[in-house]
Amino acid sequence: MFPGTFVEGEKMETIAEEKSLQILIVDDNSDFCMNCVDILESKGYTVSAVNDGFEAIKEVQEKNFDLVIMDIKMPVMNGVETFKKMKEIIPELPVIMVTAYALEELISDALLEGAFAAFHKPLDFEKLFSAIENTQVSGSLIMVVDDDRDIRTNVSDILEAHGYRTKVAMDGEEAVQMCRENRYNVILLDMNIPVLNGLETYLRIRTIRPNVVVILITGFRDQMKDYIDQTLKSSAYVCLEKPLNIDYLLGILKGHAKKQGHTS
């Protein structure tokens, strides 16, 4: 939804305590389940655990959960198959996928189906806590991708001052990885970034997050015209030139929100 309420990192534990989020852990590894239960309960969540997809489906049919954290590689019915069946029961239930294996096809399938995030084991719990809270907070989550530290910091600060939640990435590979770890509403993507250029980054993101709104930004429109045109033809929302006109950017975000039927 646009715009959203910014939630500072240090306030996240308070949110967990106030809501006492009901979380279901699904993993065939009992030790992993118990470890997750202990860690998440220490943060104030209420946590249950089951060891296969069939038990998980039964649990979500019988109880009200705010979130499911589910392993991808499980016997009989894997996590992605289980997630798809859960969607039929409770379409809006957020699901975070986890895996210890290089299961890129299954990970992409889960994200395309609407999984909120996907993490590799061993889990980075700080990133997991952030994703958990983002599943519960209304409002737009925006990623600012730019290799210029001052630009990405300044744009992020301005957007947060206007009520948006933001995260930043310095290159294309980091942006793609972050798209796996959170479901972003909008990405501000510089076209001239290292590792993967803007077009390559955009195409990679589209394979896992086809519905995210991508706004291109550039200080080299003439030099990057072909890349920009290709990206726009691939359904990027618009291309803005640097230095950014922040009022115009805010107008675009607000206008898109109205098109989507969100209230401001």
N, C-alpha and C positions, 0 to 999 in steps of 0.2 A: 504494500500500500504506500501511497505517496501523500504528503511527506510523512516521516515517522518520528518517533520519539527516540532521541539518542540515549543509549544506556552505557554509562562508563564502566570499564572493566572492573573497577574496585567495588561496584555496586552489585555485581552478579551474584555473589554469595547471598546477599540479603534477599534478592529475588527468589533464589532457590528456597530459602528458609520460609519466606512468606507464602509461596505457592505450594511448597512441599510436593514437587512434581512427582508424579507416579511414572516410574520408568521400568520397562521390561527388558531384561538382558536375555538374548537367545544365542546359545553357543553350545556345541557338543562337548567342549572342553570344560569340565566341571570346575577345575582349578581356576581357569580364566574367569568363569562366571563369578565365583566366590571372591576373587580378587577385585573384580569390577564392583560387585555389591558393596564390599567394604569401603572402597575409595569413594564411590558415589554417595553412600550413606553418610560418610564423614563430611560431605559438602551439604548435607541437609536434604537430600532427595530420599524418597521412599522407593525402594528397589525390590523387584522380584526377578527370579531367574528360572529359565527352563532350558532343556538341552536338545530340543529338535523343533522343526518347523510345525509339526502337527500339534505339539503342546502349545506352541506360540499362538497358533490360530485359535485354539480353544480358549486360551487366556484372554485374547483381545475380544472374543465373543462374549465372555462372561464378566470382564472387569473393564473399568475405564482407565486407560493409560494415556498419559500426555506424550509419551515418546517410546519408541522401540529402538534398541541398539542390537544389531543382529549380524552374526557371522555369515559370510557368503558361502564358505565351503563346509557343508554339513552333509551327512549321509542321507540317503533316501530322497529328501527334498531339500535342495540347496536354499540359501538365503534369498536369492533373487526370486525364485519360484514362490517361496513363502511370502515375500513382500507383495508380489502381484496378487496373491490370494487375499492378503490383508487389505489391499486397496479396494477389493470388491466389498469388503465388510465395512471398513471405515476409511473412505477415500482421503480424508484430510489428516489422518494420523501420521505424524512425522516419523520417518525411519532413517536411522544412521547405520550404514553398512560398515563392517570391519572385516579385514582379512589378513592372514599371514602369508598369502601367496600372490604371485604375479598373475592375477586373473583379470587382465585388462578388458577382455570382451564382456565378462560378467559385470565388472564395475561400471563400464560404460552403459550396459543394458539397464542396470539399476538406476543410474543417474538419469538416463533418458526416460525411464518410467516414472521419475519423480522422487526418487530417494533424496533426502535432504542433503546428505553428505556421505563420503566414503573415506575411511582411514585405514592405513596399513598398521599392522601389529609389528613391534610393540607400540602401544598407543602413546601418543603425546597427549597426556591428560589435560594440559592447559588448553590446547587447541580443541580438544573434545568438550571441555567445559564451555568454551566460547560458543561452539556449535550448538550445544544443548540449549543455552540461553537464547540463541538466535532463533531456535525453533518456536520459542514462546513469545517473542517480542514482536509486536506489530510495527509496521513502518518499513520504509525502504532501506535495504542494505546495498550500499554502493561501493564498488571497487575502483580506485584510481590507479591506473597503470602508467607509470612514467619513469624513465631512468634519471630524470632531473629531480634530485631530492627536494629542492626548494619548491618546485612546482607541485609535486604530489603532496607535500606537506601543507602548502598554502591552500590548495584546492580542497583538500580533506578538511582542514580547519574551518574554512568558510562554509562548506556544506554541513558540517556538524553544528555550526552556529545557527543554521537555518532548520535544524531539527532532523537531519538525516544521520543515519549511522554509516560509518565509512571504514574501509580497510584499504591498505596501499600495497602495491607490488612494484618492484623495480625493473622486472624484465618479463618476457613472454612466458618462460617456463614457470616462473613463480606464479604468474597470473593463472595459468592453466591448473597448477596444483591447488591453488586457493579455490578455484571453482569446484574442485572435488570436495573441498572441506566445508563449504557453505553454499547455500543457494542465494545467489545475488539477484537483485531486481534490475540493477543498472551497472554497466561497466563503462568507465571513461578510459578509452584506450588510445595511448599515443602510438602513432604509426611508425615512428623511428626509435625502436627500442632494441636492446641487444638480445642475443641468443636466438630468439624467434622474432621476426619483424611483426608489425601490426597485423598484416594479412594472415601470416602463418598462425599467429596467436588466435586471431578471430576464428579461423577455420577449425582449429583444435578445440576451442571453447564450444563452438556450435555442435560438435559431435557428442558433447555430454550435456550441454545446457542450451537446447535449441530455442528456448523461449526468452532468454535473457535479452534485455535491451542494451545494445552496444552503441555508444556515442564515440565517434572517432575524433581525435584531436591531433593537430599537426602544426609545426612551425615551418614545414617544407612542402607546401602544397604542390608547387610546380614540379619539384624534383621527384615527388612521390605520387604524381598524378595517376599513373597506371595502377599502383597498388591500392590507392584510395578508391578509384573507380571500380576495381574488382571487388573490393570489400563492400562498397555500397550496393553493387549489383547482387551481392550475396546476402542482402537484407540487413546490413548495418543501418542504424536509424538515421544518422546525419553525421556530417563532418564539420567540426568547428576549428577555426584557425587560432593559433596563439599570437599574441597574448589573449587569453580567454576573456570574453565578455561575460562576467559572472551573472549579471542580471538576465542576459539572454539564455544562459545555461539553466538558470533556475526557472525561467519561463518555459523552456522545453520540458523540464521534469514535471512541472505543474500541468502543462498541457497534455503530456502523455498520461498523467494520472487521471485527468478528466476523461480521456478517451477510453481508459480501462474501467471507468466507473468508480474510481476511488474518490473519496472525499478528502479535501485538503484541510 
